[in-house]
Amino acid sequence: MALPPAKKQRRITYGETIAVYVGAEERPFILHENVLIEHSKFFRAALVKGFKEGQEKSIHLIEIKTSAFETYIQWMYSGQIVTAENEGVEGSPAVSKRYLVLIDLYIIADRLENSHLRNHTMTAIVDLLRTTNMNSGTEAILVVYWETPENSSIRRFLVDSYLVCKSQLMAEWFMKARHGLPADFVSDITFGLFQAQLAEAICPTERPECYSHSHDEETPACG
């Protein structure tokens, strides 16, 4: 699948550095301020001179995973999504882990208001699921529904994956796993199924009269 159109590139003057403290452990990353601003509306707003972060040349992102932020830095400087789990065969732990890393990267892109990386990550997720024939499991769904807003494209992608690519196997999985799934995901699936059924359904008043009848050995189906 082709990547989304790249944003128009311009020469970046690296300039000054700032400290970004990431995760609960507040691990420090020393990064170029202009590179951060170039790729993120969040940093653009936070690092303007009038704000505390811009004056102190530091910012704290304690709610973001350190490992995912490392992937974000790699992308920011190279334009490539590179993880330790790039290689793996279908169904292998490495592939499943890469899927979760990509979800974490999407969440960072969303929080830092980086629409280009958000789209790039979605393309990588689609390619991974297509080439490995892997389904989104419970852990992926939980993370997405905990960490993303209601209207996010990755939520819509997960729901549509189950609705449009549904199979008997996936239906059986959903019935077994539904009590451990986020209530919003179950609601989205239910509403989607209802919409799909409506789209294909015929109003009972438009059906043949026999549709509303009950039949047994004494009252055979209408002739």
N, C-alpha and C positions, 0 to 999 in steps of 0.2 A: 504494500500500500504506500502511495506517495505521501511524503510528509506535508503538513500544512504549509502554506506559503510562508517563506521566511520574512521576518520583518526587515525593512530597509536598513542596511548596514551603514554605519558611519564610523569614522575613526574615533576611538576613545582615548582621551588623555588620562592615563591612570592616576596621576596626581597623588593626593594624600591617602593615607590608610586609616581605617577605624577598627575598633575591636567589636566583634559580634559574639556575645556570650549565649551559647546554645544549650538547650536541654536542662533538665533538673539539676545536673551537675555544673551547669554554666561553663561549659568548655569554651575557651576563647579561640576565635578565629580572627586573624589579622588580614583584612581584605581591603581592596581599593575602593574608596568611596564612590568614585565615578562609575566603576563597573556595577556596583550595587544599584546605584541610581538609574543607570541605563536600562536595567532589566526589571525593575520593580517599582510600581506606583507606591507601594508601601514604604520602601526605603526613600523614594523621592520625597514623600511627605514628611517622613520622620527625621530626615537629615538636613532639612532646610535650616538656615542659621538661627532662626528665631526659636527653635525648639531645643529642649534640654539635650536630646541625643546628638543634635548637630553641633552644639557647643562643646559637649564633653567628648565627642568623637567615640561614642560607645553606644551599643544598643543591646537589649536583652530579649532573647526569644526562648524563654524557658519551656514553652508548650510544644516546641518543635523537636523531633528526634535528631540526635547528633548524626547518626548514620545517614539519614535521609538528607540532612543539610550538606554533608560531604558530597553526595550525588548532585545536589543543587549547585555547589561550587564548581564541580567538574563541568556541568552543562554550561554554567555562566561564562566560564573562560574558554571552553572548547566548542560549544554548540552541539555537543554529543551527549547522549544519555549513556553513561558507562557505569556498570555496577559489577560487583564481584561475582554476580550470578548470571553474567551474560551468556554463559554456555550451559547447556543442560539438555537432557532428552525428555521426551514426553512423559509426564507423570513423575519425574524425578523431583526430589526435594529442592534442588537448585532452581528449577523452573517455578515451583510454587513460591519459593522465597523471592525470586525476581519479581513475580507478580505483586507480592506485598510491598516490595521496595518501590515499584512503580506507583502503587496506590499512595504510599507515603509521599512520593515526589509530587504527585498531583495535588495532595493536600497542602504541601508547602507552596506550590505555585498558586494555589487558590488563595491562601492566606497572605502571600506577598504580592498578590494582584499582578501576576505575570501570566497574561493570557496566552502568549506564544508558547511558553513551556507547558501550560495546561493542555493546549492542543497537541503539542509534540508528544506529551506523555500519553494522551488518549490514543494517539496513533500507535505508539509502542505497545500499549495494552491490547489493542485490537490485533496487531500483528502477532503478539505472543499467544493469545488465545486461539487465533486462527491456525497458526503453524503447529501448535501442540495439542489442539483439540481438547483443551482443558476447560473446565467449568469453574465459575466463581463459587468457592466454598463458603461455609459459614463465617470463617474468620475474616475473609475479605469483605463480606457484606456488613459484618458488625463494624469494622473499621470505617468503611465508607459512611455508614449511617450515623456513627458517633461523631465523625470529624468534618462532615460537609453540610452545607446548607440545603434546604429543601429543594431548591430549583437547580442543583448542580447537574452538569452533564453526565458525570460519572454515575450518579444515582439513576438517571434515565437510562443509561447504557446497561446497567445491571438488570433493571426491571425488564427492559425490552429483550435482553438476552434470554431471560426465562420465558417471556410471553411468546416471542416470535420463534425462538429456536427450541420450543418446548418439545419434550418427548416423554414417553411413558416412564423412562428411567428418572428423568428430572422431576416429573410429577410425584413419583414415589419418594424421591429425596425430600421434596418440599413438604410432603405430608409428615414425614418422620422428623424433620428438622424445624418445623414451623414454630414450636414452642421456645426454641432457643434463638430465633431470629428477631431482629428489631421489629417492634409493632408497626412502625412506619413502612418498613419493607413489605410486611405481610399485607398492610392496607393498600399499598401501591400495586402489588400483584393482584389482589382481589378486585380493585377498581379497574385495572387493566383488563382482566378477564371479563369483567362485566361489560366494559366498553366493546371488547372484541365480539362478545356474544350478541350485543345489541346490533353491531354493524352487520352481522350475518343473519340475524334473526328475522322472522316474519311475524308481524303482529297477529295474535290469535284470531282477531276478527277478520283477518284477511286469509286465513287458512281454510281448507275444506271443512264443512260442518262436522265431519266425523272426528276431527281433531279433538273436539271438546267432549266427545262421548267416551264412556267406559264400556268395555266389551268383555264378555265371558262366553261360556259354552252356550248359554241361552240367548245371548245378544251378540251375534257375530259382527265383525267389522262391516261398516257400511259398504254396500255394493255400489 
